């Protein structure tokens, strides 16, 4: 996957679309860092740390953050 390619939804395989960003506190280093929010057409919502592009997607506990 190229760096510009949208990731695929881990649940259904559909293309994910970028939504919003959420400023969160990361417990492991106690830093405030943005999480990029992604959602697919089936409304599965995922996020990952914006400063770690190779990190895996995690289920987002706030589904309203996904693209509308």
VOLUMTI-138211 format. One record per residue: y, x, z of N, C-alpha, C, O, CB in turn; residue in one letter. Coordinates in steps of 0.2 Angstrom, whole numbers. Atoms other than C-alpha are relative to their C-alpha. Last residue first. Glycine has a CB too. Layout:
# VOLUMTI-138211
n_north  n_east  n_up  ca_north  ca_east  ca_up  c_north  c_east  c_up  o_north  o_east  o_up  cb_north  cb_east  cb_up  type
Y  X  Z  Y  X  Z  Y  X  Z  Y  X  Z  Y  X  Z  a
...
# end
This chain:
# VOLUMTI-138211
n_north  n_east  n_up  ca_north  ca_east  ca_up  c_north  c_east  c_up  o_north  o_east  o_up  cb_north  cb_east  cb_up  type
1  8  1  60  -104  39  0  -2  -7  0  -8  -9  7  -3  3  x
-5  2  6  56  -85  41  -1  -8  0  -6  -11  0  -2  3  -6  x
3  -1  7  46  -82  58  5  -3  -5  10  -7  -3  -6  -3  -1  x
-4  -6  3  56  -81  74  -2  1  -7  1  5  -10  -2  6  5  x
-6  2  3  50  -99  79  4  6  -3  9  5  -7  5  -3  5  x
1  2  7  32  -93  81  7  -2  -3  8  -2  -9  -4  -5  0  x
-6  4  1  37  -83  97  0  -3  -7  4  0  -11  7  3  2  x
0  6  -5  21  -75  104  6  -5  -1  6  -10  2  0  2  7  x
-6  1  -3  20  -64  88  0  -6  5  -2  -12  3  6  -1  -5  x
-2  7  0  2  -59  84  7  0  4  8  2  10  -5  -4  4  x
3  4  -6  2  -40  82  2  -7  0  7  -9  -3  3  4  6  x
-3  6  -2  4  -30  66  -3  -3  6  -9  -2  7  0  -5  -6  x
4  6  2  -3  -12  66  5  -6  2  9  -6  7  -7  -1  3  x
3  3  -6  9  3  68  -3  -7  -3  -1  -10  -8  5  -1  5  x
7  -1  1  13  13  52  -4  -4  5  -10  -4  5  -3  7  -1  x
2  4  5  31  7  52  -8  0  -2  -10  -4  -5  3  3  -7  x
7  -2  2  34  13  69  -3  -4  -6  -7  -8  -5  -5  -1  7  x
-1  -8  1  53  12  72  -7  3  -1  -8  9  -1  3  2  7  x
-4  -2  6  53  -7  68  0  8  -1  0  10  -6  7  -3  0  x
-6  -4  -2  39  -11  81  3  3  -6  0  6  -11  -2  6  4  x
2  -7  -2  27  -24  75  7  4  1  12  1  -1  -4  3  -6  x
-5  -5  0  27  -43  72  -3  7  2  -8  8  3  5  -2  6  x
2  -7  -3  16  -57  67  6  4  1  12  3  -2  -5  3  -5  x
-6  -4  -2  18  -76  63  -2  7  4  -6  6  8  5  -3  4  x
3  -5  -5  5  -86  54  6  5  1  8  7  -4  -7  3  -2  x
-4  0  -6  15  -100  46  -3  4  5  -2  3  11  1  -7  2  x
4  5  -5  2  -104  32  3  0  7  0  -2  12  -7  2  0  x
-1  7  1  15  -97  20  -4  -5  4  -2  -11  4  -2  -1  -8  x
2  2  6  15  -80  29  1  -7  -2  4  -11  2  -8  1  -1  x
4  7  0  26  -74  43  -3  -1  -8  0  1  -12  4  -6  2  x
3  2  7  33  -57  47  -3  -6  1  -6  -8  6  -4  6  -2  x
5  6  0  44  -52  62  -2  -1  -7  3  -1  -11  4  -6  4  x
-1  4  6  51  -34  64  -5  -6  0  -11  -5  1  -1  5  -6  x
6  2  3  52  -28  82  2  -4  -6  6  -9  -6  -5  -4  5  x
0  6  4  68  -19  88  -8  -1  -3  -11  4  -4  4  0  -6  x
2  -2  7  67  -6  102  0  -7  -4  -3  -12  -1  -6  4  -1  x
-2  6  4  74  -6  119  -1  2  -7  3  6  -9  7  -3  2  x
-6  0  4  65  9  128  1  -7  -3  -4  -11  -4  -1  5  -6  x
-6  3  -3  54  9  143  6  0  -4  12  1  -1  1  3  7  x
-5  -5  -1  42  21  135  6  -3  3  11  1  3  1  3  -7  x
3  -7  0  25  12  136  6  5  1  4  10  4  -4  1  -6  x
3  -2  -7  33  -5  141  -2  8  0  -1  11  5  -5  -4  2  x
7  -3  1  43  -7  125  -2  3  7  1  8  9  0  5  -6  x
2  -6  -4  58  -18  129  -7  2  -1  -11  -2  0  2  -1  8  x
5  0  -6  62  -30  115  0  6  4  2  12  1  -7  -2  -3  x
-1  -6  -4  76  -33  102  -4  -1  6  -4  -6  10  8  1  2  x
0  2  -7  69  -46  90  1  7  4  -3  11  3  -6  -4  2  x
2  -6  -5  71  -44  71  2  -2  7  6  -6  8  4  6  -2  x
-5  -2  -4  70  -59  59  -2  7  3  -7  9  3  3  -5  5  x
-4  5  -3  59  -64  45  6  3  3  11  6  0  -4  -5  4  x
-4  -2  -6  50  -53  33  5  -6  2  8  -9  -2  4  6  -2  x
-7  0  2  38  -62  21  4  2  7  2  -1  12  2  -7  -3  x
-4  1  -6  19  -59  23  7  1  -3  9  5  -7  -1  4  6  x
-5  -5  -1  7  -60  8  5  -2  5  6  -8  6  4  0  -7  x
-6  2  4  -8  -71  11  5  6  1  5  9  6  3  -7  1  x
0  -5  6  -24  -62  18  6  -2  -4  7  2  -9  -6  -1  -4  x
2  4  6  -28  -77  30  1  4  -6  -2  2  -12  4  -6  -1  x
4  6  -2  -28  -69  48  -2  -4  -7  -8  -6  -7  4  -6  3  x
7  -2  -3  -22  -51  45  -5  -7  1  -11  -6  1  1  3  6  x
2  3  -6  -8  -58  34  -7  2  2  -11  1  -1  1  -8  -1  x
3  6  1  -4  -45  20  -2  -3  7  -2  1  12  -7  1  -4  x
7  0  -2  9  -32  21  -3  -7  -1  0  -12  -2  0  1  8  x
1  4  -6  24  -33  10  -7  0  2  -11  1  -2  2  -7  -2  x
5  6  1  25  -18  -2  0  -4  7  0  -1  12  -7  2  -2  x
-4  6  2  40  -6  -1  -4  -7  0  -1  -12  -1  4  1  -6  x
-5  1  -5  31  8  8  4  -7  -1  6  -10  4  4  6  2  x
-6  -4  0  17  7  -4  4  -2  5  3  -7  8  4  -1  -7  x
-6  4  0  0  0  0  6  4  0  7  9  4  0  -5  6  x
# end
